[in-house]
């Protein structure tokens, strides 16, 4: 069975043009993760900041717009996943 997250993602409510930060914690430092919005894989860049330190994993979504509203996933290589809803106001 997939390994469990130490700390899953939490749902967020954010205002347009604001910043959203999603955080989760994986079981071990070395566990790689992939971020998704619905079924679209997210890439680091001007829009998305992705950070790892120790077992913590953080996704920063900059300049929130109505398009950013939806279900975000943090997925570990073994298929374990954590899900959060980001609601844009």
Rosetta blueprint (number, residue, H / E / L):
1 X L
2 X L
3 X L
4 X L
5 X L
6 X L
7 X E
8 X L
9 X L
10 X L
11 X L
12 X E
13 X E
14 X E
15 X L
16 X L
17 X L
18 X L
19 X L
20 X E
21 X E
22 X E
23 X E
24 X E
25 X E
26 X L
27 X L
28 X L
29 X L
30 X L
31 X L
32 X L
33 X E
34 X E
35 X E
36 X E
37 X E
38 X L
39 X L
40 X E
41 X E
42 X L
43 X L
44 X L
45 X L
46 X L
47 X L
48 X E
49 X E
50 X E
51 X E
52 X E
53 X E
54 X L
55 X L
56 X E
57 X E
58 X E
59 X E
60 X E
61 X E
62 X L
63 X L
64 X L
65 X L
66 X H
67 X H
68 X H
69 X L
70 X E
71 X E
72 X E
73 X E
74 X E
75 X E
76 X E
77 X L
78 X L
79 X L
80 X L
81 X E
82 X E
83 X E
84 X E
85 X E
86 X E
87 X E
88 X E
89 X L
